[in-house]
Amino acid sequence: MRVFTALVLAAGLSAGANAQSDFEQMPRAQALEHYETVGEEFLDAFQLIYTRTDPELAQYIGSPEWDEVDREAAACVYDTYAESGELENMAIALEQTEVALERLREDDSITMIALMTGEVDRAFLTVGMPEDVEERNIEVSQACGVLEANSRRWSDPELMQRLMAHMERAQ
């Protein structure tokens, strides 16, 4: 579950101190649009790590395109950070998401099985993210329903059955 949580958290949340500062200065609508773009790109990459295990798994995964549930959860995250003066935390999470996206896309050894079994070190998902920021992101994401919104895409029981069968064969 920890792998899934780390991946999904990254899904909701671009580079360097300037990007953080730029994000913090964006109007709310622009920041949420950026959040959605990065979120959809990450969900697409997340689908990729499943299909690297088995291309047929794609038929059991929901679309990476956001809907109103995703947008409401994202607005909650943004508003929570804005109201508490912590938009920098959201910017850090977005920056880390971009780093993780690059690695997910480029490294064919990253599959869902490899992440679940520890064959691939998942530290790349949070490298450079201070522990307090990571903890706060988990807290805010859970409170705002980000995990639930994203996990809908992987709720098909057939997906988990097939994934578990692949895990058994891998052991």
ChimeraX commands (.cxc) that place a marker at each C-alpha (Angstrom):
marker #1 position 0.00,0.00,0.00 radius 0.5
marker #1 position 2.92,2.35,0.72 radius 0.5
marker #1 position 4.09,2.08,-2.91 radius 0.5
marker #1 position 0.61,2.88,-4.14 radius 0.5
marker #1 position 0.30,5.83,-1.72 radius 0.5
marker #1 position 3.66,7.27,-2.77 radius 0.5
marker #1 position 2.80,6.94,-6.44 radius 0.5
marker #1 position -0.67,8.39,-6.10 radius 0.5
marker #1 position 0.59,11.31,-4.00 radius 0.5
marker #1 position 3.08,12.11,-6.63 radius 0.5
marker #1 position 0.30,11.92,-9.20 radius 0.5
marker #1 position -1.45,14.93,-7.85 radius 0.5
marker #1 position 1.36,17.14,-7.24 radius 0.5
marker #1 position 8.39,21.72,-12.19 radius 0.5
marker #1 position 11.94,22.43,-11.61 radius 0.5
marker #1 position 14.23,24.28,-9.20 radius 0.5
marker #1 position 13.71,27.23,-6.87 radius 0.5
marker #1 position 12.48,29.41,-9.72 radius 0.5
marker #1 position 9.73,26.95,-10.58 radius 0.5
marker #1 position 8.65,26.86,-6.94 radius 0.5
marker #1 position 8.56,30.63,-6.79 radius 0.5
marker #1 position 6.73,30.78,-10.14 radius 0.5
marker #1 position 4.12,28.32,-8.92 radius 0.5
marker #1 position 3.56,30.26,-5.73 radius 0.5
marker #1 position 2.94,33.41,-7.78 radius 0.5
marker #1 position 0.50,31.83,-10.24 radius 0.5
marker #1 position -3.16,32.76,-10.05 radius 0.5
marker #1 position -5.24,29.93,-8.55 radius 0.5
marker #1 position -6.79,28.90,-11.90 radius 0.5
marker #1 position -3.39,28.68,-13.59 radius 0.5
marker #1 position -1.89,26.73,-10.67 radius 0.5
marker #1 position -4.78,24.26,-10.77 radius 0.5
marker #1 position -4.40,23.87,-14.52 radius 0.5
marker #1 position -0.70,23.10,-14.03 radius 0.5
marker #1 position -1.57,20.64,-11.25 radius 0.5
marker #1 position -4.05,18.89,-13.57 radius 0.5
marker #1 position -1.54,18.67,-16.42 radius 0.5
marker #1 position 1.14,17.16,-14.20 radius 0.5
marker #1 position -1.42,14.90,-12.55 radius 0.5
marker #1 position -2.65,13.51,-15.86 radius 0.5
marker #1 position 0.92,12.99,-17.06 radius 0.5
marker #1 position 1.73,11.08,-13.90 radius 0.5
marker #1 position -1.41,8.95,-14.11 radius 0.5
marker #1 position -0.45,8.13,-17.70 radius 0.5
marker #1 position 3.04,7.12,-16.51 radius 0.5
marker #1 position 1.47,5.11,-13.70 radius 0.5
marker #1 position -0.53,3.20,-16.31 radius 0.5
marker #1 position 2.75,2.59,-18.14 radius 0.5
marker #1 position 4.29,0.81,-15.15 radius 0.5
marker #1 position 1.32,-1.56,-15.11 radius 0.5
marker #1 position 1.44,-2.24,-18.84 radius 0.5
marker #1 position 5.17,-2.92,-18.73 radius 0.5
marker #1 position 4.19,-5.91,-16.62 radius 0.5
marker #1 position 1.44,-6.94,-19.00 radius 0.5
marker #1 position 0.05,-4.82,-21.87 radius 0.5
marker #1 position -3.37,-6.42,-21.39 radius 0.5
marker #1 position -3.68,-4.74,-17.99 radius 0.5
marker #1 position -4.44,-1.46,-19.79 radius 0.5
marker #1 position -8.04,-2.54,-20.36 radius 0.5
marker #1 position -8.62,-2.66,-16.59 radius 0.5
marker #1 position -7.23,0.80,-15.83 radius 0.5
marker #1 position -9.34,3.93,-15.92 radius 0.5
marker #1 position -8.46,6.95,-18.02 radius 0.5
marker #1 position -5.76,9.32,-16.76 radius 0.5
marker #1 position -7.94,12.26,-17.79 radius 0.5
marker #1 position -9.22,14.23,-14.84 radius 0.5
marker #1 position -12.88,14.72,-14.07 radius 0.5
marker #1 position -14.74,16.86,-11.53 radius 0.5
marker #1 position -13.84,14.53,-8.64 radius 0.5
marker #1 position -10.13,15.01,-9.42 radius 0.5
marker #1 position -10.54,18.77,-9.86 radius 0.5
marker #1 position -12.40,19.13,-6.56 radius 0.5
marker #1 position -9.69,17.19,-4.73 radius 0.5
marker #1 position -7.00,19.33,-6.40 radius 0.5
marker #1 position -8.81,22.55,-5.49 radius 0.5
marker #1 position -9.00,21.36,-1.89 radius 0.5
marker #1 position -5.24,20.69,-1.86 radius 0.5
marker #1 position -4.46,24.07,-3.36 radius 0.5
marker #1 position -6.83,25.93,-1.04 radius 0.5
marker #1 position -5.49,24.10,2.02 radius 0.5
marker #1 position -1.93,25.05,1.17 radius 0.5
marker #1 position -2.86,28.62,0.18 radius 0.5
marker #1 position -4.85,29.22,3.37 radius 0.5
marker #1 position -2.02,27.93,5.55 radius 0.5
marker #1 position 0.68,29.83,3.63 radius 0.5
marker #1 position 2.27,26.57,2.46 radius 0.5
marker #1 position 2.08,26.79,-1.34 radius 0.5
marker #1 position 5.81,26.11,-1.34 radius 0.5
marker #1 position 5.03,22.55,-0.20 radius 0.5
marker #1 position 2.77,22.04,-3.19 radius 0.5
marker #1 position 5.44,23.48,-5.48 radius 0.5
marker #1 position 8.03,21.08,-4.02 radius 0.5
marker #1 position 5.66,18.15,-4.61 radius 0.5
marker #1 position 5.09,19.23,-8.21 radius 0.5
marker #1 position 8.82,19.53,-8.76 radius 0.5
marker #1 position 9.38,16.04,-7.37 radius 0.5
marker #1 position 6.58,14.70,-9.54 radius 0.5
marker #1 position 8.36,16.01,-12.63 radius 0.5
marker #1 position 11.56,14.24,-11.54 radius 0.5
marker #1 position 9.70,11.00,-10.88 radius 0.5
marker #1 position 7.86,11.27,-14.22 radius 0.5
marker #1 position 11.12,11.45,-16.10 radius 0.5
marker #1 position 12.43,8.36,-14.36 radius 0.5
marker #1 position 9.19,6.42,-14.81 radius 0.5
marker #1 position 9.11,7.13,-18.53 radius 0.5
marker #1 position 12.78,6.38,-19.19 radius 0.5
marker #1 position 13.46,3.34,-17.03 radius 0.5
marker #1 position 11.85,0.24,-18.51 radius 0.5
marker #1 position 12.77,-1.76,-15.41 radius 0.5
marker #1 position 10.15,0.14,-13.41 radius 0.5
marker #1 position 7.06,-2.01,-13.40 radius 0.5
marker #1 position 4.34,-2.27,-10.80 radius 0.5
marker #1 position 5.66,-5.70,-9.83 radius 0.5
marker #1 position 9.21,-4.36,-9.44 radius 0.5
marker #1 position 7.94,-1.54,-7.22 radius 0.5
marker #1 position 5.75,-3.82,-5.12 radius 0.5
marker #1 position 8.48,-6.39,-4.56 radius 0.5
marker #1 position 11.24,-3.85,-3.92 radius 0.5
marker #1 position 13.16,-4.99,-7.00 radius 0.5
marker #1 position 13.28,-1.30,-7.95 radius 0.5
marker #1 position 14.13,1.18,-5.24 radius 0.5
marker #1 position 11.19,3.55,-4.97 radius 0.5
marker #1 position 13.20,6.25,-3.21 radius 0.5
marker #1 position 13.25,8.18,-6.50 radius 0.5
marker #1 position 9.62,9.07,-5.83 radius 0.5
marker #1 position 10.56,11.36,-2.97 radius 0.5
marker #1 position 14.27,12.14,-3.44 radius 0.5
marker #1 position 14.87,15.75,-2.59 radius 0.5
marker #1 position 11.57,16.11,-0.75 radius 0.5
marker #1 position 12.06,17.03,2.91 radius 0.5
marker #1 position 10.39,14.53,5.24 radius 0.5
marker #1 position 8.11,17.17,6.77 radius 0.5
marker #1 position 6.91,18.21,3.30 radius 0.5
marker #1 position 6.27,14.58,2.37 radius 0.5
marker #1 position 4.31,14.02,5.58 radius 0.5
marker #1 position 2.29,17.20,5.03 radius 0.5
marker #1 position 1.54,16.15,1.44 radius 0.5
marker #1 position 0.24,12.81,2.67 radius 0.5
marker #1 position -1.93,14.52,5.27 radius 0.5
marker #1 position -3.40,17.10,2.86 radius 0.5
marker #1 position -3.86,14.59,0.04 radius 0.5
marker #1 position -5.72,12.19,2.30 radius 0.5
marker #1 position -7.89,14.93,3.78 radius 0.5
marker #1 position -8.79,16.25,0.33 radius 0.5
marker #1 position -9.56,12.89,-1.24 radius 0.5
marker #1 position -6.70,12.76,-3.74 radius 0.5
marker #1 position -5.92,9.11,-2.99 radius 0.5
marker #1 position -9.53,8.08,-3.39 radius 0.5
marker #1 position -9.93,10.11,-6.58 radius 0.5
marker #1 position -6.87,8.53,-8.17 radius 0.5
marker #1 position -7.43,5.00,-6.88 radius 0.5
marker #1 position -10.75,4.80,-8.75 radius 0.5
marker #1 position -8.67,4.15,-11.85 radius 0.5
marker #1 position -7.28,0.94,-10.40 radius 0.5
marker #1 position -10.37,-0.41,-8.67 radius 0.5
marker #1 position -11.26,-3.11,-11.20 radius 0.5
marker #1 position -10.89,-6.42,-9.28 radius 0.5
marker #1 position -9.61,-8.11,-12.45 radius 0.5
marker #1 position -6.63,-5.75,-12.46 radius 0.5
marker #1 position -5.54,-6.79,-8.98 radius 0.5
marker #1 position -6.15,-10.48,-9.67 radius 0.5
marker #1 position -3.98,-10.36,-12.78 radius 0.5
marker #1 position -1.31,-8.31,-11.03 radius 0.5
marker #1 position -1.18,-10.78,-8.13 radius 0.5
marker #1 position -0.86,-13.65,-10.61 radius 0.5
marker #1 position 2.14,-11.88,-12.15 radius 0.5
marker #1 position 3.65,-11.40,-8.70 radius 0.5
marker #1 position 3.28,-15.09,-7.90 radius 0.5
marker #1 position 5.01,-16.02,-11.15 radius 0.5
marker #1 position 7.80,-13.52,-10.44 radius 0.5
marker #1 position 8.62,-15.12,-7.09 radius 0.5
marker link #1:1,2 radius 0.2
marker link #1:2,3 radius 0.2
marker link #1:3,4 radius 0.2
marker link #1:4,5 radius 0.2
marker link #1:5,6 radius 0.2
marker link #1:6,7 radius 0.2
marker link #1:7,8 radius 0.2
marker link #1:8,9 radius 0.2
marker link #1:9,10 radius 0.2
marker link #1:10,11 radius 0.2
marker link #1:11,12 radius 0.2
marker link #1:12,13 radius 0.2
marker link #1:14,15 radius 0.2
marker link #1:15,16 radius 0.2
marker link #1:16,17 radius 0.2
marker link #1:17,18 radius 0.2
marker link #1:18,19 radius 0.2
marker link #1:19,20 radius 0.2
marker link #1:20,21 radius 0.2
marker link #1:21,22 radius 0.2
marker link #1:22,23 radius 0.2
marker link #1:23,24 radius 0.2
marker link #1:24,25 radius 0.2
marker link #1:25,26 radius 0.2
marker link #1:26,27 radius 0.2
marker link #1:27,28 radius 0.2
marker link #1:28,29 radius 0.2
marker link #1:29,30 radius 0.2
marker link #1:30,31 radius 0.2
marker link #1:31,32 radius 0.2
marker link #1:32,33 radius 0.2
marker link #1:33,34 radius 0.2
marker link #1:34,35 radius 0.2
marker link #1:35,36 radius 0.2
marker link #1:36,37 radius 0.2
marker link #1:37,38 radius 0.2
marker link #1:38,39 radius 0.2
marker link #1:39,40 radius 0.2
marker link #1:40,41 radius 0.2
marker link #1:41,42 radius 0.2
marker link #1:42,43 radius 0.2
marker link #1:43,44 radius 0.2
marker link #1:44,45 radius 0.2
marker link #1:45,46 radius 0.2
marker link #1:46,47 radius 0.2
marker link #1:47,48 radius 0.2
marker link #1:48,49 radius 0.2
marker link #1:49,50 radius 0.2
marker link #1:50,51 radius 0.2
marker link #1:51,52 radius 0.2
marker link #1:52,53 radius 0.2
marker link #1:53,54 radius 0.2
marker link #1:54,55 radius 0.2
marker link #1:55,56 radius 0.2
marker link #1:56,57 radius 0.2
marker link #1:57,58 radius 0.2
marker link #1:58,59 radius 0.2
marker link #1:59,60 radius 0.2
marker link #1:60,61 radius 0.2
marker link #1:61,62 radius 0.2
marker link #1:62,63 radius 0.2
marker link #1:63,64 radius 0.2
marker link #1:64,65 radius 0.2
marker link #1:65,66 radius 0.2
marker link #1:66,67 radius 0.2
marker link #1:67,68 radius 0.2
marker link #1:68,69 radius 0.2
marker link #1:69,70 radius 0.2
marker link #1:70,71 radius 0.2
marker link #1:71,72 radius 0.2
marker link #1:72,73 radius 0.2
marker link #1:73,74 radius 0.2
marker link #1:74,75 radius 0.2
marker link #1:75,76 radius 0.2
marker link #1:76,77 radius 0.2
marker link #1:77,78 radius 0.2
marker link #1:78,79 radius 0.2
marker link #1:79,80 radius 0.2
marker link #1:80,81 radius 0.2
marker link #1:81,82 radius 0.2
marker link #1:82,83 radius 0.2
marker link #1:83,84 radius 0.2
marker link #1:84,85 radius 0.2
marker link #1:85,86 radius 0.2
marker link #1:86,87 radius 0.2
marker link #1:87,88 radius 0.2
marker link #1:88,89 radius 0.2
marker link #1:89,90 radius 0.2
marker link #1:90,91 radius 0.2
marker link #1:91,92 radius 0.2
marker link #1:92,93 radius 0.2
marker link #1:93,94 radius 0.2
marker link #1:94,95 radius 0.2
marker link #1:95,96 radius 0.2
marker link #1:96,97 radius 0.2
marker link #1:97,98 radius 0.2
marker link #1:98,99 radius 0.2
marker link #1:99,100 radius 0.2
marker link #1:100,101 radius 0.2
marker link #1:101,102 radius 0.2
marker link #1:102,103 radius 0.2
marker link #1:103,104 radius 0.2
marker link #1:104,105 radius 0.2
marker link #1:105,106 radius 0.2
marker link #1:106,107 radius 0.2
marker link #1:107,108 radius 0.2
marker link #1:108,109 radius 0.2
marker link #1:109,110 radius 0.2
marker link #1:110,111 radius 0.2
marker link #1:111,112 radius 0.2
marker link #1:112,113 radius 0.2
marker link #1:113,114 radius 0.2
marker link #1:114,115 radius 0.2
marker link #1:115,116 radius 0.2
marker link #1:116,117 radius 0.2
marker link #1:117,118 radius 0.2
marker link #1:118,119 radius 0.2
marker link #1:119,120 radius 0.2
marker link #1:120,121 radius 0.2
marker link #1:121,122 radius 0.2
marker link #1:122,123 radius 0.2
marker link #1:123,124 radius 0.2
marker link #1:124,125 radius 0.2
marker link #1:125,126 radius 0.2
marker link #1:126,127 radius 0.2
marker link #1:127,128 radius 0.2
marker link #1:128,129 radius 0.2
marker link #1:129,130 radius 0.2
marker link #1:130,131 radius 0.2
marker link #1:131,132 radius 0.2
marker link #1:132,133 radius 0.2
marker link #1:133,134 radius 0.2
marker link #1:134,135 radius 0.2
marker link #1:135,136 radius 0.2
marker link #1:136,137 radius 0.2
marker link #1:137,138 radius 0.2
marker link #1:138,139 radius 0.2
marker link #1:139,140 radius 0.2
marker link #1:140,141 radius 0.2
marker link #1:141,142 radius 0.2
marker link #1:142,143 radius 0.2
marker link #1:143,144 radius 0.2
marker link #1:144,145 radius 0.2
marker link #1:145,146 radius 0.2
marker link #1:146,147 radius 0.2
marker link #1:147,148 radius 0.2
marker link #1:148,149 radius 0.2
marker link #1:149,150 radius 0.2
marker link #1:150,151 radius 0.2
marker link #1:151,152 radius 0.2
marker link #1:152,153 radius 0.2
marker link #1:153,154 radius 0.2
marker link #1:154,155 radius 0.2
marker link #1:155,156 radius 0.2
marker link #1:156,157 radius 0.2
marker link #1:157,158 radius 0.2
marker link #1:158,159 radius 0.2
marker link #1:159,160 radius 0.2
marker link #1:160,161 radius 0.2
marker link #1:161,162 radius 0.2
marker link #1:162,163 radius 0.2
marker link #1:163,164 radius 0.2
marker link #1:164,165 radius 0.2
marker link #1:165,166 radius 0.2
marker link #1:166,167 radius 0.2
marker link #1:167,168 radius 0.2
marker link #1:168,169 radius 0.2
marker link #1:169,170 radius 0.2
marker link #1:170,171 radius 0.2
view
